[in-house]
Amino acid sequence: MLITIPLVTWFAVSLQLYLAIENRVGSISESVIRFFSYFTILSNTLVAICFTCLLLAPNTTAGKFFSKSSTLAAVTAYIFLVGIGYQLLLRHTWHPEGLQILVDELLHSVIPVLVLIYWFAFAPKDNLKWKYVFTWLIFPAVYLAYMLIRGALSDFYPYPFVRVNELGYGKVLLNCLLIGFGFVLTFVVTIAYGSSRNKIQSK
């Protein structure tokens, strides 16, 4: 599992980057910027880096950081939200073909499931505190700010529910609040489950 996750994730992210450049409608630089403007890509890249460090450099500063229960729980929550968000909100909005089908399933279905299995079965669950709910929100909050600012400058919004140019700021902010509630709920459930499992194992 520890070998499979980074291999599959790096493969999926790299292939998606290749397809993004191959099918670009603008410059390569703009295609790369847009590629990294997706929460899906950022979260999967985070998974790839996390599990690569756990596999190849567990005793380094980065390895120790990613092996912490709070870090692994946050990474798991992010990629879980990528998966569930795609299934509920985005799967019906497009119909990929060819290699894009493979990449799509890897990034949004296979990798989230693999990471969830790893977290449930192998990840430490000690020292998960309620304050982490707010800490873990920093990443999606910074991403949201970046996405809206760059969208205002470039008129490119990566997801249909944040397209200010079509929906207006009022509707987009409401959508973001609802999604933010989903983040908070996921974080709360993650911490609650992890804490309960840790108490059972420590008895």
C-alpha positions in Angstrom: 0.0 0.0 0.0 2.8 2.4 0.9 4.5 1.7 -2.4 1.3 1.6 -4.5 -0.1 5.0 -3.5 2.8 7.2 -4.5 3.4 5.3 -7.7 -0.2 5.5 -8.8 -0.6 9.1 -7.8 2.6 10.4 -9.5 1.5 8.5 -12.6 -2.0 10.0 -12.6 -0.8 13.6 -11.9 1.9 13.3 -14.5 -0.4 11.9 -17.2 -3.0 14.6 -16.4 -0.3 17.3 -16.9 0.7 15.7 -20.2 -2.9 15.6 -21.4 -3.5 19.2 -20.2 -0.5 20.4 -22.3 -1.3 18.2 -25.2 -4.9 19.5 -25.4 -4.1 23.1 -24.5 -5.9 26.0 -26.1 -3.4 28.6 -25.0 0.3 28.8 -24.1 2.1 26.0 -22.2 2.7 28.3 -19.3 -1.0 29.2 -19.0 -1.9 25.5 -19.3 0.4 24.6 -16.4 -0.9 27.5 -14.3 -4.5 26.3 -14.9 -3.4 22.7 -14.2 -2.3 23.7 -10.7 -5.4 25.8 -10.2 -7.5 22.7 -9.5 -8.0 21.5 -5.9 -8.0 18.0 -7.3 -4.4 18.4 -8.7 -3.1 20.1 -5.6 -4.6 17.5 -3.2 -3.3 14.6 -5.3 0.1 16.2 -5.5 0.0 16.5 -1.8 -0.8 12.8 -1.5 2.1 12.0 -3.8 4.6 14.0 -1.8 3.3 12.8 1.5 3.5 9.1 0.7 6.8 9.5 -1.2 8.3 10.9 1.9 6.8 8.2 4.1 8.3 5.6 1.7 11.7 7.0 0.8 12.6 9.4 3.6 10.7 8.6 6.8 13.5 9.9 9.1 13.9 13.3 7.4 12.2 16.5 8.5 9.6 16.1 5.8 9.1 12.4 6.5 8.5 13.1 10.2 6.1 15.9 9.4 4.0 13.7 7.0 4.0 10.8 9.4 2.3 12.8 12.1 -1.2 11.7 12.9 -2.6 15.2 12.3 -0.8 15.6 8.9 -2.0 12.2 7.6 -5.5 12.8 8.8 -5.6 16.2 7.0 -4.2 14.7 3.7 -6.8 11.9 4.0 -9.6 14.4 4.5 -8.6 16.5 1.6 -8.4 13.7 -0.9 -11.6 12.2 0.5 -13.3 15.5 -0.3 -11.9 15.5 -3.8 -13.4 12.1 -4.3 -16.8 12.7 -2.8 -17.1 16.2 -4.3 -16.4 14.9 -7.7 -18.9 12.0 -7.4 -21.7 14.4 -6.1 -21.0 17.6 -8.0 -18.9 17.1 -11.1 -19.1 13.6 -12.6 -22.3 14.5 -14.5 -20.9 17.7 -15.9 -18.5 16.1 -18.5 -17.8 12.9 -20.3 -14.0 12.2 -20.7 -12.7 10.0 -23.4 -9.6 7.9 -24.0 -6.8 8.3 -21.5 -8.7 11.0 -19.8 -11.1 8.4 -18.5 -8.3 6.5 -16.8 -6.8 9.6 -15.3 -10.2 10.8 -14.2 -10.9 7.6 -12.3 -7.5 7.4 -10.7 -7.5 11.0 -9.5 -11.1 11.1 -8.2 -11.9 7.5 -7.3 -9.0 5.1 -7.0 -6.5 7.3 -5.1 -9.0 8.6 -2.6 -10.1 5.0 -1.8 -6.4 3.8 -1.5 -5.6 6.7 0.9 -8.7 6.0 3.0 -7.8 2.4 3.3 -4.3 3.3 4.4 -5.5 5.7 7.0 -8.1 3.4 8.4 -5.7 0.4 8.5 -2.2 1.8 9.1 -2.1 5.5 10.0 -1.6 6.6 13.6 -4.6 8.3 15.1 -3.2 9.7 18.4 -3.1 13.3 19.3 -6.0 14.4 17.0 -7.3 17.6 18.6 -10.4 19.7 17.8 -8.3 22.8 17.1 -7.1 21.0 13.9 -10.4 21.7 12.3 -9.4 25.4 12.0 -5.8 24.5 11.0 -6.9 22.2 8.3 -9.2 24.9 6.8 -6.2 27.1 6.0 -5.3 25.1 2.8 -8.8 25.2 1.2 -9.3 28.9 2.4 -6.0 30.0 0.7 -6.9 28.0 -2.4 -10.3 29.7 -2.6 -8.8 33.1 -2.2 -6.3 32.4 -5.0 -8.9 30.9 -7.3 -11.2 33.9 -7.0 -8.5 36.5 -7.3 -6.9 34.7 -10.4 -10.4 34.1 -11.8 -11.1 37.8 -11.6 -7.9 38.6 -13.4 -8.0 35.8 -16.0 -11.7 35.0 -16.3 -10.8 31.3 -15.7 -12.6 29.4 -12.9 -11.7 25.7 -12.6 -15.1 24.6 -11.3 -18.7 25.4 -12.5 -19.9 26.3 -9.0 -17.3 29.1 -8.6 -17.7 30.8 -12.0 -18.4 34.3 -10.8 -18.6 35.4 -14.5 -21.8 33.3 -14.8 -23.2 33.0 -11.3 -22.2 36.3 -9.6 -20.4 36.7 -6.3 -23.5 36.1 -4.2 -24.2 32.7 -5.6 -20.6 31.7 -5.6 -20.0 32.7 -2.0 -23.1 30.7 -1.0 -21.8 27.7 -2.8 -18.4 28.2 -1.1 -20.1 28.4 2.3 -21.9 25.1 1.7 -18.8 23.4 0.5 -16.9 24.9 3.5 -19.5 23.3 5.7 -18.7 20.0 4.0 -15.0 20.5 4.8 -15.7 21.3 8.5 -18.1 18.3 8.8 -15.5 16.0 7.3 -12.8 17.3 9.6 -15.0 16.8 12.6 -15.9 13.3 11.7 -12.2 12.5 11.0 -11.1 13.7 14.4 -13.9 12.1 16.2 -13.3 8.7 14.5 -9.6 8.9 15.0 -9.8 9.8 18.6 -12.3 7.0 19.3 -10.1 4.5 17.6 -7.1 5.7 19.5 -8.9 5.3 22.8 -10.0 1.7 21.9 -6.4 0.7 20.9 -4.9 2.3 24.0 -7.0 0.2 26.4 
